[in-house]
């Protein structure tokens, strides 16, 4: 636990400077944090519209809104979101709103899904043995990225009708390879730009969201600094 101080007030934050307690948030937290997120000229009304939407949606539904919902509600494209919050949706807008990925109900794994494509470097996926266990955190993210295998992805993709396709696997391996190379999870913007994919297509592929869908299925999470 760390302390972030601004205008005489102390805020409890985690190692990634996310607010530890949603209820401790106030506008000064966002104002003081913004310069650290490459927003040097202060928060505009467009920034505040997104921040307020994220907080209001969380208060109403009890979960952090998906990037798809936030973009639609505020008339934003991926480019527009990036211009406002260059460090990312979760690592920009949601951080300023005092929310982290932990503010979401746990997604459970289950069912068996056929796989259409696997990277040649990986062993062909097989149905997950019943005795195999994966260590996950309180919201279902894989605790250690080294424990990931294709079966984790297959059984974590229960919301994807028809199972994982070539397009799904391309994005999954993009995240895995990028994390292995750079020791970081690509932002939503980086992922979409590198794979030439628009937000609406990403939503069709991963309806639970970028972080809580694609990133989770890839065995990663934004608040992760361990090396593969």
N, C-alpha and C positions, 0 to 999 in steps of 0.2 A: 504494500500500500504506500502511495506517495501523496504528497500534498501539493496542490496547485493553488497559488495565491494570486488574487487580482482585486484591486480596489479595496484592500483591507479585509477581504474574506478568504477563508481557506476552504478548498474543495478536496474531498478524498477522491483520488484517481488511481487507476491501476498502472501497471508498468508501461502500457501503451497510451497512457494519458486519457483513457476513457473514464467518464464519471462513474464512480462505483455505485452510487445510489441515485436513481432517477429522480427521487423526490428532492434531492439537494440542488437541483438545477435552478438557475435563474438566468436572466438575459445577460448579466455580466459574465457568466461562465462562457457563453458563446462569444461575446465580444472579446474577452481576454484570450480565448483559444484561437480565434480566427487567424491572427497573424502567423501562428505556427503551422497553419494549414494552407499557406501560400495565398492568403486573402489579405494582403497588406493594407488595402485602402478602406477597410471597414465593411460591415455587413449592410448591403442594400435592402430595399424592400423586397426584392426578388429572393434574396437569401432568406429573409425572415418568413416569407410565405412558405417556403419549403420546410424550414425548421418548425414552424407552427403546425404545419400539416402533419409532420412526423410525430410531434408530441401529441397533438389532438387525436390522431388516429390511434396511437398507442393507448391513450386514456380511454377511448371508446371501445376498442377491440381487445385490449390486453396483449397485443403483439406489435412488434415493430413492423411498419408497412413495408412491403416489397418495393424495390426500386421501380417496378413496372407501375404500381399503384401511384407512387409519388410523382413519377414523370407525367402520367396521364392527368392526374388531378391538377398539376401545375402547368400543363401544356409544354412540357420540356422533352426534347430529344436527348439522346446520349450526349451529343455535342453541347447542347444547352446546359445539361447537368454538369458536364466537365468544366464549362466556362465558369459556372458558379462555385463548384466544389472540386478543384483540380486534384485533390488527393483521393477522391473516390466518393461513392455514395455512403458506404458504411464508415469509411475512415475520414469522411468530410461532413456531409449533411447530418448523418446519425450521431456522429461524435459531438457535433455542435449542439444537437438536440438532447444530449445527455443519455443516449441509448447505445447499447452494444448488442452484438449477436446473441448474447445470453438472454436477452429479453424476448424470448420466443418459446413456445411450447416445444417439447421434445418430439422429434419425428422418429417413429419406430420403424424398424426394418422387418421385412417379411415377404413371403411369396417367392416364387421362382420365375425368373424372366430370361428368355432366350437372348443370346448376344449375337449380333450380326457381324461384328468386326473387332479384331484384337490386334494391337501393335505386335510386330514380329519379335520384338525384344522381350516380350512378356510370355510367360507360360500360358497356354490355352486355359481359359476359365472352365471350371467344373462346378457343378452344384455344390454349394457350401456344406461341408460336413456338419452334421448336427452338433458335434462336440467342439467345433471351433468357436472360440470366443474372441471378440474384438473389444479392446478397452476403449471406452468412449467417455466423454465428459458428461456433465449433468444435462446438457442439451443435445447429446447424441453425436457430437463431432469426434472423430477418431483422435485418441489421445496422442498417439505416436504415428507420424506419417510413414515410418518404416514398416508398420504392420499392415499397410494397405495392400490389397490385391484386387483383381478384377471382380472377384466374388463379393467383396465389400460393396463395390459400385453397383453390381447387378442387384443385390438384395437391398440396397439403399435407394433404389430407383423405383419404388413401388408406385409412385404417383405418375409415372411416365407410361401412358397407355401404349401398348405394343412393344415395350422394352427399349433398350438402348440401341440406337442405330449408329451408322458410320459417323454421322454428324455429332452425335453425343460423345462418342469415343474420341473424335478429333479434338474436341474442346477439353475433355477430361485429361488426355495426354499432353495437351498444350500446357495446362496448369501444372501437371506433375513434372514435366520436363523443365518448365520455367522455374519452378520452385527449386528443383535440384541444382539448376545452374546458378540462380541468383539468390537463393535462400530467402525468397519472399513470394507472397501470393500476388499475382498480377491484379491490378484494379479492373473493375468492370470495363472501363474505357480501353485499357490496354488489351484485354481479351477480345473485345469486339473489333477493335481496329486491326489487330494481328490476324484475326480470322475472317475479316470482312463480313461481319454479321451485324444486323440491325437489332434494336431492342425487341421489336415484336417477334422476330424469329427466335431470339434467345428465350423469350417468354413461352413460346410454343414448345421449345425443347425442354426447358427447365421451369415449369410453372411455379415451383416453390421459391424461385428467386435465384439470383447469382450466387450469393454466399450460402444461403440455406438450401440451395439445390445443387448447382454445379460444384461449388467449392467443397461442400460437405461430401458429395458423392466421390470426389477426387481424393478424399482422405485428408483434406487440409482445412485450415481455418485462418481467418484474417489475423487473429491474435495468436500468431505462431511464429517463433523465431528459432526453433531447432533446425538442424541441418539434416537433410536426407543422407 
